[in-house]
Amino acid sequence: MHIINTWGDKMKFQSTRGLESGVASAEAIVRGIAKDGGLYVPESFPNLYDSLKKEKTLSYEELAFKIIKEYFTDIKEEELMDAINEAYNDRFNVEVNKNFLELYHGPTCAFKDAALLFLPQVMRRARKALGLKEEVVILTATSGDTGKAALEGFKDVEGFKVIVYYPKKGVSAIQERQMSTQEGKNVKVYGITGNFDNAQNGVKEIFGDEKFKEELKKEGYLLSSANSINIGRLVPQIVYYFYGYFKLVKEGKIKEDEKINVVVPTGNFGNILAAYYAKRMGLPVEKFICASNDNKVLTDFFHTGVYDKRRELILTESPSMDILVSSNLERLLFEGSGKDGEEIKKLMDSLIKEGIYEVSDKLKEFLKDFYGNFATQEEVSKAISDMYNKEGYLIDTHTAVAQVVYEKYVKETGANKQVLIASTASPYKFPRSICNALEIDVEGIDDFKVLNKLFEKTKIEIPTNLRDLDKKQILHEEVWDKDEMKEAILSYLK
């Protein structure tokens, strides 16, 4: 399909804060973050739905190729196809079960596999397209899932090193063990004293330090990111929603062109933003239901138009959502402001300096397609229990947040549209929380034995890559202060 836009058939990217435009995809992918601290966004959206709906039987890989190639137009199509096949064949698939879009059938049992298996492959090809000689150092902050997925995707990929920071006391035992046992000659994992927001801010500050980056460049290193701030990670997530929609059509749950609602358990806002991008490409979505846990900064934002991070971070049973600064919201606000980089820069500066901003009336109007609500820990436990006892279906804590918020939305609005609920992780990543919800006694048992208890009760297979985690050798156990993240990089590279 040929897209007519101001760039002919070449997609270009611009910064949300206004400094850069006309940036080719390879450069945007390798750089990760724009020079002004903004995030790269596409300068236009290809309308693909009308052509794709004629090919509803496409495999996940074929659909991914048709979507991704419209964005990354300066990487050869055959190279993109190879990147997709290397990323997904026999490694990742998506299933739709009871309207749950199961996104965790990959090597790390979390939805981030879809993007982070692809990102290293496309980044390797972007590096080649740019003729770079320097080694690319991937910096990643994780609230639990991104880290392992980045490590798994980039391990032993030539020309790359990966450094992952995670909050030492802010991830589940399974998530921590997945990272601390990671093999690969080019990977490093650091615990930090602090929370995810500290880790994410630290990474952003490092990207903003031109002097530090210049020093590293002299040593032959370029910095980039595997967080969802990287457009190379965001674009592949669009594919989920097209795939899920066509599954609903195929199963006869909806008619072609019928609008659906999408529910996403939301932390850094990347996954729900991908659903919004899918709508901009023509996918018939009515409402975006943004589900938060007790860290309900997004819920409050959608109710008031005020984003206020000045609150204590609460550690919950859904740790991947324990976030107070949702980075990708910046991309949505950029679209809603009419691509006004100056306005977005003011909002983000206010967030950094004051910890708060309020959006304009125009933006508040734009955000009406979004509904925000939150789930308490008690509600999450009850949802897990109800879903299993009534339906025989097991969901994890993050998916349960989405289920609770969806039920609140239906109760408030009486909406009866078909729905896709993003199911973002295997229940076995959070076995203690699931066992507690199902009233399985696991008092005094370590998390790895808890996996077996959960299996005994449910007879649902333990994913292969979570079995015997406790028998693997711990390879990464360094912990650094949250203010010494730069020093940690240097200690690894030197």
C-alpha positions as CSV (number, residue, x, y, z in Angstrom):
1,M,0.0,0.0,0.0
2,H,1.4,3.4,-0.9
3,I,0.8,6.2,1.6
4,I,0.5,9.8,0.3
5,N,1.9,12.2,2.8
6,T,4.2,15.3,2.8
7,W,7.2,13.0,2.7
8,G,6.2,10.9,-0.3
9,D,6.6,7.3,1.0
10,K,9.2,8.1,3.7
11,M,7.9,8.4,7.2
12,K,9.7,11.0,9.4
13,F,9.7,11.6,13.1
14,Q,9.7,14.7,15.2
15,S,10.3,15.6,18.9
16,T,7.4,16.2,21.2
17,R,9.2,19.3,22.5
18,G,9.6,21.0,19.2
19,L,13.3,21.1,18.5
20,E,13.6,18.4,15.9
21,S,11.6,17.3,12.9
22,G,12.2,15.3,9.7
23,V,14.2,12.7,11.6
24,A,14.6,9.3,9.7
25,S,13.4,6.2,11.6
26,A,16.9,4.6,11.9
27,E,18.2,7.7,13.6
28,A,15.2,8.0,15.9
29,I,15.5,4.3,16.9
30,V,19.2,4.4,17.7
31,R,19.0,7.7,19.5
32,G,16.0,6.7,21.6
33,I,15.3,10.2,23.0
34,A,15.4,13.5,21.1
35,K,18.1,16.1,21.7
36,D,15.7,18.4,23.6
37,G,14.7,15.6,26.0
38,G,11.4,15.1,24.0
39,L,10.1,11.8,22.6
40,Y,10.1,10.9,18.9
41,V,6.6,10.7,17.3
42,P,5.6,9.9,13.7
43,E,4.8,13.0,11.7
44,S,1.7,11.3,10.2
45,F,-0.3,8.1,10.7
46,P,-0.8,5.7,7.8
47,N,-4.5,4.7,7.4
48,L,-4.1,0.9,7.2
49,Y,-7.3,-0.5,8.6
50,D,-9.2,-0.4,5.3
51,S,-6.5,-2.5,3.5
52,L,-5.7,-4.8,6.4
53,K,-9.4,-5.8,7.0
54,K,-9.4,-7.4,3.6
55,E,-6.6,-9.7,4.9
56,K,-7.9,-10.8,8.3
57,T,-6.3,-14.2,8.1
58,L,-2.7,-12.8,8.2
59,S,-0.4,-14.4,10.8
60,Y,0.9,-12.3,13.6
61,E,4.3,-11.9,11.8
62,E,2.6,-11.0,8.5
63,L,0.4,-8.4,10.2
64,A,3.4,-7.0,12.1
65,F,5.4,-6.6,8.8
66,K,2.5,-4.7,7.1
67,I,2.2,-2.3,10.0
68,I,5.8,-1.8,11.0
69,K,7.1,-1.2,7.4
70,E,4.9,1.9,7.1
71,Y,6.9,3.6,10.0
72,F,10.4,2.4,9.5
73,T,10.7,3.3,5.9
74,D,14.5,3.9,5.7
75,I,15.2,0.3,6.6
76,K,14.9,-2.1,3.7
77,E,11.7,-4.2,3.6
78,E,13.5,-7.5,3.4
79,E,15.6,-6.5,6.4
80,L,12.4,-5.6,8.4
81,M,10.9,-9.0,7.4
82,D,14.0,-10.7,8.6
83,A,14.0,-8.7,11.9
84,I,10.3,-9.7,12.5
85,N,10.9,-13.4,11.8
86,E,14.0,-13.5,14.0
87,A,12.1,-11.8,16.7
88,Y,8.8,-13.8,16.7
89,N,9.1,-17.1,15.0
90,D,8.6,-19.8,17.6
91,R,9.3,-17.2,20.3
92,F,6.1,-15.2,20.7
93,N,2.4,-15.4,20.0
94,V,-0.8,-13.6,21.0
95,E,-4.0,-15.4,22.0
96,V,-7.5,-14.0,22.6
97,N,-9.3,-15.8,25.4
98,K,-12.6,-14.6,26.9
99,N,-11.9,-11.1,25.4
100,F,-8.5,-11.1,27.2
101,L,-5.8,-10.2,24.7
102,E,-3.1,-12.5,26.1
103,L,0.2,-10.8,25.4
104,Y,2.5,-12.9,27.6
105,H,3.3,-16.0,25.5
106,G,7.0,-15.2,25.1
107,P,10.3,-15.9,26.7
108,T,9.8,-13.6,29.7
109,C,6.0,-14.2,30.2
110,A,5.1,-10.5,29.9
111,F,3.7,-8.4,27.1
112,K,6.9,-6.5,26.6
113,D,8.4,-9.5,24.8
114,A,6.5,-8.4,21.6
115,A,8.4,-5.1,21.5
116,L,11.7,-6.1,23.1
117,L,12.3,-9.2,20.9
118,F,11.8,-6.9,17.9
119,L,13.7,-3.8,19.1
120,P,17.2,-5.4,19.1
121,Q,16.7,-6.8,15.6
122,V,15.5,-3.5,14.1
123,M,18.1,-1.6,16.1
124,R,20.9,-3.8,14.7
125,R,19.6,-3.0,11.2
126,A,19.2,0.7,12.0
127,R,22.8,0.8,13.2
128,K,23.9,-0.8,9.9
129,A,21.8,1.7,7.9
130,L,23.4,4.6,9.6
131,G,26.9,3.1,9.2
132,L,27.7,3.5,12.9
133,K,31.1,2.2,14.1
134,E,30.4,2.9,17.8
135,E,29.0,0.2,20.2
136,V,25.5,1.1,21.3
137,V,24.9,1.0,25.0
138,I,21.2,0.3,25.9
139,L,20.2,1.9,29.2
140,T,16.9,0.7,30.6
141,A,15.0,1.4,33.8
142,T,12.5,-1.3,34.8
143,S,9.6,-1.7,37.1
144,G,10.0,-5.5,36.7
145,D,9.2,-6.7,33.1
146,T,11.0,-4.4,30.7
147,G,14.4,-5.3,32.2
148,K,14.2,-9.0,31.6
149,A,12.6,-8.6,28.2
150,A,15.4,-6.2,27.1
151,L,18.1,-8.5,28.5
152,E,16.6,-11.5,26.7
153,G,16.2,-9.6,23.4
154,F,19.7,-7.9,23.3
155,K,21.8,-10.7,24.9
156,D,24.8,-11.5,22.7
157,V,23.6,-9.2,19.8
158,E,26.8,-7.9,18.3
159,G,27.4,-4.2,18.6
160,F,25.3,-3.7,21.7
161,K,25.7,-3.7,25.5
162,V,22.7,-3.6,27.8
163,I,22.5,-2.0,31.3
164,V,19.3,-2.5,33.3
165,Y,18.4,-0.7,36.5
166,Y,15.6,-1.9,38.8
167,P,14.4,-0.8,42.2
168,K,16.0,-3.3,44.6
169,K,12.8,-3.4,46.8
170,G,10.2,-2.8,44.1
171,V,9.9,-5.9,42.0
172,S,8.6,-9.4,42.7
173,A,11.0,-12.2,43.7
174,I,10.4,-14.0,40.3
175,Q,11.1,-10.8,38.4
176,E,14.3,-10.2,40.3
177,R,15.5,-13.7,39.8
178,Q,14.7,-13.5,36.1
179,M,17.1,-10.6,35.8
180,S,19.8,-11.6,38.3
181,T,20.4,-14.9,36.6
182,Q,20.5,-13.4,33.1
183,E,23.3,-14.9,30.9
184,G,25.0,-13.1,28.0
185,K,28.4,-11.6,27.5
186,N,27.1,-8.1,26.9
187,V,24.5,-7.6,29.8
188,K,24.7,-6.0,33.2
189,V,21.9,-5.6,35.8
190,Y,22.0,-3.2,38.8
191,G,19.6,-2.9,41.7
192,I,19.2,0.7,42.9
193,T,18.2,2.1,46.2
194,G,15.0,3.9,45.3
195,N,11.9,3.3,43.3
196,F,11.1,3.0,39.6
197,D,10.6,6.7,39.1
198,N,14.1,7.3,40.5
199,A,15.5,4.7,38.0
200,Q,13.6,6.3,35.1
201,N,14.5,9.8,36.0
202,G,18.2,8.8,36.4
203,V,18.2,7.3,32.9
204,K,16.5,10.4,31.5
205,E,19.1,12.7,33.2
206,I,21.9,10.6,31.7
207,F,20.4,11.0,28.3
208,G,20.2,14.8,28.9
209,D,23.9,15.0,29.9
210,E,25.6,16.0,26.6
211,K,29.1,16.2,28.3
212,F,28.8,12.6,29.6
213,K,27.6,11.3,26.3
214,E,30.5,13.1,24.5
215,E,33.0,11.4,26.9
216,L,31.4,8.0,26.2
217,K,31.5,8.7,22.4
218,K,35.3,9.3,22.6
219,E,35.5,5.8,24.2
220,G,33.5,4.4,21.3
221,Y,30.0,4.2,22.9
222,L,26.6,5.6,22.0
223,L,23.7,5.6,24.4
224,S,20.3,4.4,23.5
225,S,17.2,3.2,25.4
226,A,15.0,0.1,25.4
227,N,12.3,1.8,27.5
228,S,9.0,2.6,25.7
229,I,10.4,6.1,25.2
230,N,12.1,4.5,22.2
231,I,9.8,4.7,19.1
232,G,11.3,1.3,17.9
233,R,9.7,-0.3,20.9
234,L,6.3,1.5,20.7
235,V,5.5,0.8,17.1
236,P,5.4,-3.0,17.3
237,Q,2.9,-2.7,20.2
238,I,0.4,-1.3,17.7
239,V,0.2,-4.7,16.1
240,Y,-1.5,-6.3,19.2
241,Y,-4.7,-4.3,18.8
242,F,-5.1,-5.0,15.1
243,Y,-4.5,-8.7,15.7
244,G,-6.9,-8.8,18.6
245,Y,-9.6,-6.9,16.7
246,F,-9.4,-9.2,13.7
247,K,-9.6,-12.2,16.1
248,L,-12.9,-10.8,17.5
249,V,-14.2,-10.5,13.9
250,K,-13.1,-14.0,13.1
251,E,-14.8,-15.5,16.2
252,G,-18.0,-13.7,15.2
253,K,-18.0,-11.5,18.4
254,I,-18.1,-8.4,16.3
255,K,-18.9,-7.4,12.8
256,E,-16.3,-5.8,10.5
257,D,-16.0,-2.1,11.3
258,E,-17.9,-2.4,14.6
259,K,-16.3,-0.3,17.3
260,I,-14.8,-1.9,20.4
261,N,-13.5,-0.6,23.7
262,V,-9.9,-1.3,24.8
263,V,-8.9,-1.7,28.5
264,V,-5.2,-1.5,29.4
265,P,-3.5,-1.9,32.8
266,T,-1.3,1.2,32.6
267,G,2.1,2.2,34.1
268,N,4.3,4.1,31.7
269,F,1.4,4.7,29.2
270,G,3.1,3.0,26.2
271,N,0.7,0.1,25.8
272,I,-2.5,2.2,25.8
273,L,-0.8,4.8,23.6
274,A,-0.1,2.0,21.0
275,A,-3.9,1.4,21.1
276,Y,-4.5,5.1,20.4
277,Y,-2.0,5.0,17.5
278,A,-4.0,2.0,16.1
279,K,-7.1,4.1,16.2
280,R,-5.3,6.9,14.3
281,M,-4.5,4.2,11.7
282,G,-8.3,3.6,11.3
283,L,-8.9,0.8,13.9
284,P,-12.5,1.1,15.1
285,V,-12.0,1.9,18.8
286,E,-14.6,3.9,20.8
287,K,-13.1,4.2,24.3
288,F,-9.6,3.8,25.9
289,I,-10.1,2.6,29.4
290,C,-7.0,3.4,31.4
291,A,-6.6,1.1,34.5
292,S,-4.4,2.1,37.4
293,N,-3.6,0.5,40.8
294,D,-3.3,2.5,44.0
295,N,-0.8,4.8,42.3
296,K,-3.7,6.5,40.6
297,V,-2.0,9.6,39.2
298,L,-3.5,8.8,35.8
299,T,-7.0,8.3,37.1
300,D,-6.8,11.7,38.8
301,F,-5.4,13.2,35.6
302,F,-8.3,12.0,33.4
303,H,-10.8,13.2,36.0
304,T,-9.3,16.7,36.5
305,G,-6.8,17.5,33.7
306,V,-4.2,18.0,36.5
307,Y,-1.1,15.7,36.5
308,D,0.3,15.7,40.1
309,K,3.1,13.3,41.0
310,R,3.6,14.9,44.4
311,R,2.5,11.9,46.3
312,E,4.1,8.8,47.9
313,L,4.7,5.8,45.6
314,I,2.8,2.8,47.0
315,L,4.3,-0.6,46.5
316,T,1.5,-2.9,45.3
317,E,0.9,-6.5,44.1
318,S,1.0,-5.2,40.5
319,P,4.6,-3.8,40.7
320,S,5.0,-3.1,36.9
321,M,2.4,-0.3,37.4
322,D,4.0,1.3,40.5
323,I,4.8,4.4,38.6
324,L,4.1,8.1,39.2
325,V,5.5,9.6,36.0
326,S,3.9,8.0,32.9
327,S,6.4,9.0,30.2
328,N,4.4,8.2,27.1
329,L,1.5,10.4,28.2
330,E,3.7,13.2,26.7
331,R,3.2,11.7,23.2
332,L,-0.6,11.7,23.6
333,L,-0.6,15.3,24.8
334,F,1.5,16.3,21.8
335,E,-1.1,14.9,19.5
336,G,-3.9,16.6,21.5
337,S,-2.2,20.0,21.5
338,G,-2.1,20.0,17.7
339,K,1.6,19.1,17.8
340,D,2.5,22.1,19.8
341,G,6.1,21.4,21.0
342,E,6.3,24.6,23.0
343,E,3.2,23.8,25.0
344,I,4.4,20.3,25.7
345,K,7.9,21.6,26.8
346,K,6.2,23.9,29.3
347,L,4.1,21.1,30.7
348,M,7.1,18.8,31.1
349,D,9.3,21.5,32.6
350,S,6.6,22.2,35.1
351,L,6.4,18.5,36.0
352,I,10.2,18.4,36.5
353,K,10.4,21.6,38.5
354,E,7.0,21.7,40.4
355,G,5.9,18.1,40.2
356,I,2.6,19.1,38.7
357,Y,0.9,20.6,35.6
358,E,-2.6,21.3,34.3
359,V,-3.5,20.9,30.7
360,S,-5.5,23.4,28.6
361,D,-9.3,23.2,28.0
362,K,-8.5,22.1,24.5
363,L,-6.5,19.2,25.7
364,K,-9.2,18.3,28.3
365,E,-11.7,18.1,25.5
366,F,-9.3,15.9,23.4
367,L,-8.9,13.5,26.4
368,K,-12.6,12.6,26.5
369,D,-11.9,9.4,24.5
370,F,-10.1,8.2,27.6
371,Y,-11.6,6.9,30.8
372,G,-9.5,6.5,33.9
373,N,-10.1,4.6,37.1
374,F,-8.2,2.5,39.6
375,A,-8.4,-0.8,41.6
376,T,-7.4,-1.3,45.2
377,Q,-5.4,-4.3,46.3
378,E,-8.6,-5.9,47.8
379,E,-10.5,-5.4,44.5
380,V,-7.6,-7.0,42.6
381,S,-7.6,-10.1,44.9
382,K,-11.4,-10.5,44.6
383,A,-11.2,-10.2,40.7
384,I,-8.6,-12.9,40.6
385,S,-10.7,-15.2,42.8
386,D,-14.0,-14.5,41.0
387,M,-12.5,-15.0,37.6
388,Y,-11.0,-18.3,38.6
389,N,-13.8,-19.7,40.7
390,K,-16.6,-18.6,38.3
391,E,-14.9,-18.9,34.9
392,G,-12.0,-21.3,35.6
393,Y,-9.7,-18.6,34.1
394,L,-6.5,-17.5,35.8
395,I,-5.3,-13.9,35.5
396,D,-2.4,-12.1,37.0
397,T,-2.5,-9.0,39.3
398,H,-2.1,-6.4,36.5
399,T,-4.8,-8.0,34.3
400,A,-7.0,-8.1,37.4
401,V,-6.5,-4.3,37.7
402,A,-7.8,-4.0,34.2
403,Q,-10.8,-6.3,34.9
404,V,-11.8,-4.3,38.0
405,V,-11.7,-1.0,36.2
406,Y,-13.6,-2.4,33.2
407,E,-16.4,-3.5,35.5
408,K,-16.5,0.0,37.1
409,Y,-16.7,1.5,33.6
410,V,-19.6,-0.8,32.6
411,K,-21.4,-0.1,35.9
412,E,-21.0,3.7,35.4
413,T,-21.9,3.9,31.8
414,G,-24.0,0.8,31.0
415,A,-21.7,0.3,28.0
416,N,-22.2,-3.0,26.2
417,K,-19.6,-2.8,23.4
418,Q,-17.3,-5.8,22.9
419,V,-14.0,-5.2,24.7
420,L,-10.4,-6.2,24.4
421,I,-8.7,-6.4,27.8
422,A,-4.9,-6.4,27.6
423,S,-3.6,-9.3,29.7
424,T,-0.1,-8.3,30.3
425,A,1.7,-11.0,32.3
426,S,1.5,-14.7,33.2
427,P,-0.1,-15.3,36.6
428,Y,3.0,-17.4,37.4
429,K,5.1,-14.2,37.5
430,F,3.3,-13.2,40.7
431,P,2.4,-16.6,42.3
432,R,2.3,-15.5,45.9
433,S,-0.3,-12.8,45.2
434,I,-2.3,-15.2,43.1
435,C,-2.2,-17.9,45.8
436,N,-3.3,-15.4,48.5
437,A,-6.2,-14.3,46.3
438,L,-7.2,-18.0,45.8
439,E,-6.7,-18.6,49.6
440,I,-4.0,-21.2,49.0
441,D,-1.8,-21.3,52.1
442,V,1.8,-20.3,51.2
443,E,2.9,-18.9,54.5
444,G,6.6,-19.4,55.1
445,I,7.2,-20.9,51.6
446,D,9.6,-19.3,49.2
447,D,8.2,-17.8,45.9
448,F,9.7,-20.6,43.8
449,K,7.9,-23.3,45.8
450,V,4.8,-21.2,45.6
451,L,4.8,-21.8,41.8
452,N,4.3,-25.5,42.4
453,K,1.5,-24.8,45.0
454,L,-0.3,-22.7,42.4
455,F,0.1,-25.5,39.8
456,E,-1.2,-28.2,42.2
457,K,-4.3,-26.1,42.8
458,T,-5.1,-25.0,39.2
459,K,-3.3,-27.6,37.0
460,I,-2.4,-24.7,34.6
461,E,1.0,-25.4,33.2
462,I,4.0,-23.4,34.7
463,P,5.7,-21.6,31.8
464,T,8.9,-23.4,30.9
465,N,11.2,-20.4,31.5
466,L,9.9,-19.8,35.0
467,R,10.5,-23.4,36.1
468,D,13.7,-24.1,38.1
469,L,14.6,-20.3,38.2
470,D,15.7,-20.8,41.8
471,K,18.3,-23.4,40.6
472,K,20.0,-20.9,38.2
473,Q,23.2,-19.2,39.2
474,I,22.9,-15.6,40.3
475,L,25.2,-13.5,38.0
476,H,24.2,-10.0,38.9
477,E,24.0,-8.8,42.5
478,E,25.4,-5.2,42.6
479,V,23.3,-2.5,44.2
480,W,24.1,1.2,43.6
481,D,22.7,4.3,45.1
482,K,20.0,6.0,42.9
483,D,22.4,9.0,42.5
484,E,25.3,6.9,41.3
485,M,23.8,5.5,38.1
486,K,26.4,7.2,35.9
487,E,29.2,5.8,38.0
488,A,27.6,2.3,37.6
489,I,27.8,2.7,33.8
490,L,31.4,3.6,33.9
491,S,32.3,0.8,36.2
492,Y,30.8,-1.7,33.7
493,L,32.2,-0.2,30.5
494,K,35.7,0.4,31.9
